[in-house]
Amino acid sequence: MSEQSFHLVCPHCQATNRIPATRLSADPKCGKCSQALLTASPRELNAQTANKVIQKNEVLTIVDFWASWCQPCLMMAPEFKVAASHLPQVVFAKIQTDKYEQAAAPYNIRSLPTMVAFRNGREVARQSGALPSHQIIQWVQSLPS
């Protein structure tokens, strides 16, 4: 029986890596650029990287859809960063909807901020409204594994 592995997109070079499940907690590095694959910090996605990260990552990926004019979004940004630091095996990412409208359009975002949880390219949950870090952590931990 083979060991389960996951695809994980490198936040630095965008290469897709296959990581054994047992190595996810061992600070896996990219096979192409040797940088850390799990950074415990939100990464900014753009129109080119958003689709690849959402579709190719097989680990839980939480995307914060936000806008620069949205005060609740700006208030939640540091809370999202704190939550990411507490959940290092989860990929946290952000898409600025007023800058990359085409990247956000397929996800039918109707209010900001909205966090969407993806796994294997599929939406598994969404949460609208600004939350403090402890509630973001609770929401992520409540998602099916």
Backbone bond lengths (Angstrom), bond angles and torsions (degrees), N, CA, C in turn:
res aa  C-N    CA-C-N  psi(-1)  N-CA   C-N-CA  omega(-1)  CA-C   N-CA-C  phi
1 M - - - 1.456 - - 1.522 108.52 -
2 S 1.322 116.84 127.75 1.456 120.00 -177.23 1.524 110.87 -83.33
3 E 1.316 113.84 153.21 1.452 120.52 -179.52 1.532 109.68 -74.04
4 Q 1.334 116.71 141.56 1.456 120.71 178.38 1.525 109.47 -68.94
5 S 1.329 116.08 140.82 1.461 120.47 176.27 1.523 108.83 -136.04
6 F 1.329 115.03 165.26 1.459 122.31 -176.06 1.522 109.85 -130.00
7 H 1.333 115.66 146.34 1.456 120.47 170.24 1.522 108.00 -84.41
8 L 1.319 115.61 139.90 1.453 121.84 -178.69 1.518 108.14 -143.72
9 V 1.334 117.07 124.70 1.463 122.29 -179.30 1.525 108.75 -83.76
10 C 1.328 116.03 130.15 1.465 121.35 179.50 1.532 109.76 -67.98
11 P 1.342 117.72 129.84 1.465 119.98 179.10 1.535 112.64 -72.98
12 H 1.319 117.42 -9.41 1.462 120.84 -176.52 1.525 112.50 -100.37
13 C 1.344 117.50 -48.24 1.471 120.77 -174.98 1.524 113.26 -115.73
14 Q 1.323 118.04 -3.43 1.474 124.61 178.82 1.527 114.08 70.77
15 A 1.329 118.77 9.45 1.469 120.61 176.50 1.525 109.10 -70.00
16 T 1.322 116.31 143.16 1.462 121.00 176.26 1.523 108.30 -90.86
17 N 1.319 116.37 124.91 1.463 123.16 -178.27 1.523 109.73 -112.88
18 R 1.342 116.77 147.03 1.463 122.03 172.76 1.528 106.34 -103.69
19 I 1.332 115.25 119.08 1.461 121.60 -175.56 1.527 109.36 -118.37
20 P 1.336 118.06 126.37 1.469 119.58 174.70 1.532 110.17 -60.37
21 A 1.314 116.66 141.23 1.464 121.54 -178.02 1.522 111.73 -53.61
22 T 1.321 116.92 -36.58 1.470 120.23 -178.32 1.521 112.52 -69.25
23 R 1.339 118.24 -17.38 1.467 121.42 -179.53 1.520 113.41 -95.58
24 L 1.327 118.39 -4.94 1.464 120.15 -178.30 1.524 112.22 -60.93
25 S 1.315 117.36 -32.20 1.465 120.38 -179.15 1.525 112.37 -91.56
26 A 1.326 117.39 5.67 1.473 121.24 -176.77 1.527 111.85 -109.49
27 D 1.340 117.49 36.48 1.467 122.36 179.17 1.526 112.58 49.03
28 P 1.337 117.77 62.45 1.469 119.36 -178.18 1.528 111.97 -63.22
29 K 1.312 115.64 146.50 1.463 123.21 -179.53 1.528 109.29 -111.56
30 C 1.314 116.00 154.56 1.459 122.60 178.29 1.520 109.48 -71.07
31 G 1.329 116.36 135.24 1.457 121.08 177.72 1.514 112.84 -69.42
32 K 1.327 117.98 -20.52 1.463 121.52 -178.58 1.528 112.62 -91.88
33 C 1.343 117.10 -50.11 1.486 119.59 -174.21 1.524 113.85 -110.94
34 S 1.322 118.23 -4.86 1.475 124.66 178.31 1.527 114.44 66.43
35 Q 1.327 117.72 13.98 1.468 121.13 176.83 1.527 109.59 -86.31
36 A 1.330 116.56 163.01 1.467 121.72 179.21 1.531 110.63 -64.25
37 L 1.334 116.44 134.89 1.461 121.31 178.10 1.523 112.20 -83.52
38 L 1.309 116.77 -34.60 1.461 122.18 178.72 1.523 107.31 -111.47
39 T 1.327 116.45 112.32 1.462 120.46 -171.21 1.521 114.29 -100.38
40 A 1.333 118.35 -8.68 1.472 122.68 -177.55 1.526 110.97 57.09
41 S 1.329 115.23 29.85 1.460 122.34 179.27 1.531 107.71 -148.57
42 P 1.330 117.47 142.34 1.461 118.83 179.90 1.528 111.55 -64.93
43 R 1.317 116.04 142.01 1.454 120.37 176.00 1.518 108.98 -110.16
44 E 1.310 115.38 143.18 1.465 121.71 178.22 1.524 108.72 -81.08
45 L 1.310 116.48 128.11 1.458 121.18 176.56 1.521 109.40 -104.82
46 N 1.319 115.70 149.35 1.458 120.58 174.92 1.520 108.25 -120.56
47 A 1.313 116.37 -172.18 1.458 120.33 -176.77 1.525 111.96 -60.51
48 Q 1.328 118.16 -33.74 1.454 121.55 -178.39 1.533 112.60 -79.13
49 T 1.319 116.91 -39.00 1.463 119.57 -173.76 1.528 113.83 -88.62
50 A 1.330 117.40 -24.13 1.468 120.19 -174.10 1.524 111.98 -58.63
51 N 1.302 117.71 -51.39 1.461 120.66 -176.76 1.523 111.40 -62.34
52 K 1.328 117.13 -42.67 1.466 120.01 -178.70 1.528 111.12 -63.85
53 V 1.322 116.88 -46.89 1.467 120.57 -178.66 1.530 110.34 -62.51
54 I 1.329 117.07 -45.28 1.460 120.42 -177.71 1.535 111.17 -68.98
55 Q 1.314 117.85 -42.63 1.464 121.22 -175.47 1.527 113.79 -78.89
56 K 1.323 118.31 -34.65 1.470 121.39 -172.86 1.524 114.67 -92.88
57 N 1.346 117.89 -28.98 1.461 119.25 -179.32 1.522 109.87 -66.94
58 E 1.319 116.05 127.68 1.455 120.47 176.36 1.527 111.84 -98.81
59 V 1.315 116.74 -6.89 1.462 120.50 174.00 1.527 107.59 -89.35
60 L 1.316 116.61 163.06 1.456 121.10 179.20 1.529 109.32 -59.37
61 T 1.327 115.14 128.18 1.465 121.96 -178.71 1.520 108.08 -126.70
62 I 1.331 116.29 120.95 1.462 122.52 -179.38 1.520 107.86 -105.15
63 V 1.332 116.20 120.60 1.463 120.80 -179.01 1.525 109.15 -112.43
64 D 1.332 115.19 125.50 1.456 122.88 175.90 1.527 107.64 -94.78
65 F 1.331 116.62 113.52 1.461 121.75 174.98 1.526 106.44 -91.47
66 W 1.328 117.17 121.04 1.458 121.65 -172.60 1.531 109.62 -143.46
67 A 1.334 116.15 171.49 1.462 121.77 176.76 1.526 109.02 -139.67
68 S 1.321 115.57 150.64 1.470 121.07 -176.45 1.526 112.69 -67.59
69 W 1.333 118.20 -23.37 1.465 121.85 -179.23 1.529 112.40 -89.81
70 C 1.313 118.04 -4.59 1.465 123.29 -173.28 1.537 110.30 -91.61
71 Q 1.332 116.80 109.03 1.467 120.41 -178.90 1.532 112.67 -61.67
72 P 1.346 120.52 -44.76 1.467 119.18 176.67 1.540 111.98 -59.44
73 C 1.331 116.90 -35.06 1.472 120.56 177.71 1.525 110.47 -62.64
74 L 1.327 115.41 -45.16 1.466 120.36 -178.86 1.528 111.23 -67.06
75 M 1.329 116.23 -34.41 1.464 120.29 177.30 1.524 111.03 -69.61
76 M 1.339 117.65 -34.36 1.456 120.55 -177.36 1.534 112.59 -80.66
77 A 1.313 118.68 -21.70 1.474 121.58 -175.13 1.532 113.31 -51.43
78 P 1.339 119.69 -49.82 1.474 117.81 178.75 1.528 112.87 -67.56
79 E 1.312 117.86 -28.80 1.468 121.92 177.93 1.537 109.81 -69.06
80 F 1.324 116.53 -39.46 1.460 122.33 177.78 1.525 109.66 -63.02
81 K 1.324 115.73 -39.85 1.472 121.16 179.08 1.536 110.51 -65.64
82 V 1.320 117.36 -41.79 1.466 121.10 177.58 1.531 109.92 -63.08
83 A 1.318 116.77 -44.90 1.470 120.35 179.13 1.531 110.26 -58.97
84 A 1.331 116.83 -43.10 1.470 120.67 179.09 1.518 111.37 -59.51
85 S 1.312 117.24 -38.53 1.466 120.45 -178.85 1.528 111.94 -68.65
86 H 1.332 117.42 -23.24 1.461 121.65 179.26 1.531 113.39 -89.14
87 L 1.329 116.88 -12.51 1.464 121.32 -177.43 1.537 109.01 -128.24
88 P 1.336 117.16 68.78 1.472 120.44 -171.79 1.525 115.39 -66.24
89 Q 1.332 119.52 -16.97 1.468 120.41 179.94 1.526 112.37 -93.11
90 V 1.324 116.02 5.84 1.464 122.58 176.16 1.521 106.98 -109.08
91 V 1.326 117.07 138.69 1.459 120.98 176.14 1.530 108.05 -86.50
92 F 1.325 116.36 124.81 1.461 122.59 175.68 1.520 107.83 -110.10
93 A 1.338 115.74 132.71 1.459 120.43 -178.21 1.524 109.46 -142.44
94 K 1.334 115.44 161.00 1.455 121.49 -179.03 1.524 109.15 -132.14
95 I 1.330 115.53 141.04 1.458 120.99 173.19 1.522 107.51 -124.83
96 Q 1.323 116.39 120.92 1.459 122.16 178.30 1.531 107.78 -82.41
97 T 1.326 115.85 104.39 1.462 121.02 -170.57 1.522 113.48 -69.05
98 D 1.328 118.57 -27.26 1.463 118.96 178.99 1.529 111.69 -79.37
99 K 1.318 117.25 -16.24 1.463 121.77 178.06 1.525 111.44 -98.76
100 Y 1.331 116.83 -35.36 1.471 122.07 -177.01 1.528 110.20 -124.61
101 E 1.324 115.84 62.25 1.462 120.65 -178.15 1.526 112.00 -55.67
102 Q 1.334 117.03 -40.51 1.466 120.78 -177.42 1.529 111.42 -66.96
103 A 1.326 118.20 -26.50 1.468 120.96 178.07 1.527 111.00 -75.00
104 A 1.325 117.37 -31.65 1.462 121.52 -177.77 1.523 112.84 -89.10
105 A 1.326 117.19 -26.13 1.471 121.69 -173.35 1.526 114.79 -51.85
106 P 1.343 120.52 -43.89 1.474 119.00 -177.05 1.531 114.19 -64.65
107 Y 1.329 117.90 -12.77 1.467 120.51 -173.70 1.526 112.86 -100.52
108 N 1.333 117.05 6.10 1.461 121.67 170.82 1.532 112.26 54.40
109 I 1.314 116.16 47.98 1.466 121.85 -179.98 1.520 108.38 -76.72
110 R 1.322 116.96 122.97 1.460 121.76 -176.91 1.522 113.38 -111.70
111 S 1.318 118.11 -17.54 1.462 120.87 177.79 1.530 108.42 -144.43
112 L 1.313 115.24 157.37 1.468 121.12 -178.59 1.518 109.69 -126.45
113 P 1.322 117.28 145.95 1.458 125.91 -9.64 1.530 110.86 -74.78
114 T 1.313 115.55 153.13 1.463 121.65 173.18 1.519 107.95 -131.88
115 M 1.325 115.92 128.10 1.463 121.38 173.88 1.520 107.30 -100.97
116 V 1.330 114.96 133.03 1.458 120.14 177.38 1.522 107.98 -122.36
117 A 1.322 115.29 131.20 1.466 121.30 178.04 1.518 108.20 -96.87
118 F 1.340 115.48 128.96 1.457 121.81 178.55 1.521 109.54 -121.84
119 R 1.318 114.94 148.23 1.463 121.64 171.01 1.522 105.89 -146.82
120 N 1.331 115.90 130.07 1.473 121.07 -179.85 1.531 112.12 55.46
121 G 1.343 116.60 35.48 1.452 120.77 177.18 1.512 115.35 79.08
122 R 1.319 116.95 3.23 1.469 120.84 -178.98 1.527 110.42 -114.83
123 E 1.319 114.64 142.60 1.453 119.71 175.01 1.522 108.74 -71.85
124 V 1.333 116.85 129.47 1.465 120.30 177.72 1.529 112.10 -110.56
125 A 1.345 116.79 -19.48 1.463 120.15 178.73 1.521 108.92 -169.95
126 R 1.338 115.43 161.25 1.466 119.75 172.55 1.512 109.01 -146.18
127 Q 1.324 114.37 153.86 1.462 121.62 -177.40 1.529 106.89 -142.98
128 S 1.329 116.72 119.79 1.461 120.38 178.39 1.514 110.21 -101.69
129 G 1.336 115.28 149.98 1.454 121.84 178.51 1.516 111.51 100.82
130 A 1.323 114.74 152.34 1.463 120.86 -179.83 1.525 110.40 -73.50
131 L 1.328 115.60 136.09 1.463 121.38 179.55 1.521 109.45 -129.23
132 P 1.335 117.33 150.49 1.461 119.74 170.84 1.530 109.67 -73.66
133 S 1.309 115.68 162.20 1.472 120.41 -174.13 1.526 112.88 -55.84
134 H 1.324 118.48 -41.90 1.468 119.06 -177.23 1.532 111.45 -63.82
135 Q 1.344 117.48 -32.90 1.465 119.21 177.95 1.524 111.14 -76.00
136 I 1.323 117.74 -33.48 1.467 120.16 174.53 1.524 108.98 -62.54
137 I 1.323 116.89 -45.89 1.470 121.64 179.43 1.529 110.22 -60.27
138 Q 1.327 117.44 -46.49 1.472 120.98 179.08 1.520 110.93 -60.48
139 W 1.343 117.10 -42.92 1.458 120.38 -179.51 1.539 110.23 -62.78
140 V 1.331 117.02 -46.80 1.476 120.48 -179.95 1.516 109.79 -61.86
141 Q 1.320 118.25 -44.57 1.461 121.30 -178.00 1.535 112.26 -67.75
142 S 1.329 117.23 -20.90 1.469 120.43 179.74 1.527 112.36 -82.40
143 L 1.327 117.50 -10.37 1.468 120.78 -177.91 1.520 110.50 -72.86
144 P 1.329 116.37 148.24 1.470 118.67 179.26 1.518 111.92 -61.79
145 S 1.323 115.92 140.35 1.472 119.08 -178.14 1.511 112.11 -90.46
